[in-house]
Amino acid sequence: MFDLENTLRETGIVPVIKISDANRAADLAKALCAGGMPAAEVTFRTAAAADAIYKMREAFPGMTVGAGTVLTKASLDDALAAGAQFIVAPGLNPSIVEACLAKDVPVVPGCMTPSEMELAMAMGLTFVKFFPAEAAGGVKFLKAVSAPYAGLKFMPTGGISMKNAADYLALPYVVCCGASFIASDEQITGGRFDEIEEAARQAKVLADTVRGH
């Protein structure tokens, strides 16, 4: 299992991608990498997700590409067959987590409550997705749970923007933020990759500034 946590920490902000046209995936990967963000979470919210993951990894083998919104074993199998290097889910489904652990695949399940965090820790996980971050209490909530759950690291996702990302990234127990503002499905479908590259560049500068890189 590769070191997902440090890989995503280096990126700082991970683009969360919803893509409807897999034929745009290689150009998307090129724009993200050119903007300094060689990592992405491609959500299984469209039928194009698996094909997009495959094409992104084929075009840029050095890029770290994961699958998001993995809710079923079928989606997990499709994601791994496409070459996904890590799995993300909005919630904590023990069967999905166990399947990933059995396959030695990094998995980042969503947690919103202390009970879910304890379950994740009981399953041997130390890195989870905090979702939906802003709706669930944001930075104040993370500060509150960080003391009893010392050692647990987070990827806040949901409501993350250029306006609040720095507040999350400044927390020592936040590995990275997941954010959909870097590349929208509309931008991808419309071929507006210059906008995506610039958004990635700005987000990377923000992340590096907060962390002194």
N, C-alpha and C positions, 0 to 999 in steps of 0.2 A: 504494500500500500504506500503510495507516494505521500509526501508531506503536504497535504492539502492546506492545512492551516497556515503555514509559512508562505506558501505560494499565493494564497488569497490576501494575506496580510501585506505582501509586497505590492499587490495591485491596489488595495485600499478600498476602492469602490468597484463592485462587480456588476457589470451590465446585466440586467434581467431582461431577456429577449422573448418577445412574442412575435413569431414570424409566420406569415401565411404562404410565402413563396420561397421554397427552398432553393430555387435558381438564383436567388439574391444572396445566398448564404456566404459564398466565397468573397463577394465584394464587401459584405458586412464584416467578415473577419478581417479583411485587409484594412478597412477603415478603423476598426477598434485597435488593431495592432499599431497602425500608423499614429493613432492618438495616444499610444502608450499604455493601452489596456489589453494585454494579450490573455484575457480571461473572459468567460461569459457563462451565464446560466440560461439555457434555452428551455423555455417552459413547454410542457406537454399540454398546451391549451389549444393547439391547432394540429391538424393532421400532418403538417409539414415538419414537425419538430425533429423526428428521428432523421429524416433525410437531410435536414439543415445541419444537424450535429455532424453527420458523416461528411458533408461537403466542407464544413468549416475546418474540421480536423485534417481532411485530405489536402485542402489548400494551404493550411498553416499548421503543420504537425507539431510545432513548438507551442502552440496555443493551448491553454487549459480550458476545456469545454465540458460543462456539466449539464445534467438534465434536471429541470425543475418541474414542480407540480406532478410529481410521480406518485400517483394514488393507488395503482394496482400492480400486481405482479406482471401483467401483460405489458404495461408501460415500462416497467423496470427492465424486462427482457429486451424490449425494443430499444431502449436507451443504451443498454450495454452493447447490444449488437451493432449499434450505430457508432460506438466508440466513446460514449460518455465516460469521463474520468471520475466524476463524482455525482451523487444523487442528492437532490434537495426536495423537500416536501413542505406543504403549508402546515401540516400537523404531524403528530407522532403516531404512526401506525406501527405497532410492534412487529407485525409480519413483514413489513417492508424493511424495517431496520434489521431484523434478524436475517432476512435474505441477503441484504447487502453485506453484513458482517460475515456471513457464511462464504460469500464470494470474495471477501477481502476488498470490498469497494467502499471508499469513503462515503458516508451518508450524513447529511445535515438536516435532521427533521425539525419541523416547526414546533416551538414551545411558546405558550403565552402565560401559563400559570406555574406557580411553584410545584404543583403536583406533577405536571408534565416534565419539568426540569429534573425533579427527583427520579422520575421513571427513566429519563434519558441517562442520568448518571448511573442508575442501577443496571442499565444495559451496557455500561462501559464507555459511554460517550462523554466527551469533554468539550465538544464544539457543536452548538445548535443554532438554529435560525430563530430569532425573536420576531414573531409575526402575529398580527399586524402591528408593527412597531409603534407608530404614532398613535393609532387608535387604542392600543393596549397600555398606554401610559408613557411611552417614549423614554427619554433619558432619565427622568425621575424614577420610573419603575425599575430600570436597569440598575440604577444606583442603590435602590432599596433591596434588590435581591442579590446583589453582588457579595454582600457580607456573609449571609448564610450559605451561599453556594459558591464559595471561593474555589477557584480552579476551573469553573465552567466559563467557557468563552462563547461569544455571541456573534451572529451575523444579522443585525437588525435589517429588516426588509418591510416595506409597506409605508408609504408616505415619506420616503427619503427624498430629499431634494438638495440642490446646491445651497439652500438657505439653512438647512439643519444638519447636513452630513458631518460638518466639522465638530458639532457638539457630540455626536456619537463616536467619531473616530478619536476624539481626545480621551475617551475612557480606556483604561489599560486592558480591560477584559473584552473589548470589541475588536475582533480580528479584522472585519471588513464590513461594509454596508452593501446590501443588494439594492439596486436602483434601476427603475424602468425609464427614467427620464433621459438616459443617454441615447437610446435608440428606440423609437416607436415603430410599430408595425407599419404605420402610414409612411414614415420616412424611408423604411426599408423597401416597401412596395414601390414607392415613388422614385427610388434610386437616389435619394438625397444623402449620399454617403459623405459628402463634404461636411454637412451639418453634424452627422454622427461622429466623424473624426474630430471635429472641433469640440463637441460636447465631451467626448472622451478625454481630450487633451486638457480641457478646463477642470474636469473632475479629478484627473490624475494630479494636476498641479495643486489643487485644493488638498487632496489626501497627503501628498508629499510635504506640503507646507505644515500641515497639522502635526505630522510625525517627524518633522525635521530631516527629511531625506534630501 
